[in-house]
Structures are given as structure tokens and as C-alpha cells.
Amino acid sequence: MNFDPERIVLCLNGIPIFRGGAPVGSTRGRAEKAMKAHDLEIEVNLGEGRAAARVWTCDLSHKYVDINASYIS
């Protein structure tokens, strides 16, 4: 089976920002506002099969990295 990028739907906090192989221009303002939220949910639907996965991650602050880089364990 060949992968079809036009089947991908990408949503940011529930706002579709990419589908049908192209950006969704009509949601740009809402997406920009969503990017300012404390928590972001990025959903990627590849339009293939029924498998699913969930990944939790964080954006570590510069201060956190500095503190943890300042000592040798």
C-alpha cells in the first residue's frame, strides 16, 4: 500500500491546520492563538488503519537545562 500525504489531517488543540495535502488557511488566526496556550495537543491522523499512539512531552525551560547541566552525576 502506498502512503498518500493528502490523507493526513493535522490539528492543533482541535483546530485543523493541515489537510488534503495543504495548510488550512481559514483557521490560521485560531491556530496562532492556540499556540499561546500553556498546553498544546497536536493530533496527526495519517488516514491509514486503526492503530493509535499517545506521546507526552514537555518543553524544558532554559533555566531547567542550565541547572541540570551545571553538575556532574
Secondary structure, DSSP 4 states (H G I P E B T S, - for coil): ----GGG-EEEETTEEEEETTEE-GGGHHHHHHHTTSSS--EEEE-SSSS-----------HHHHHHHHSS--
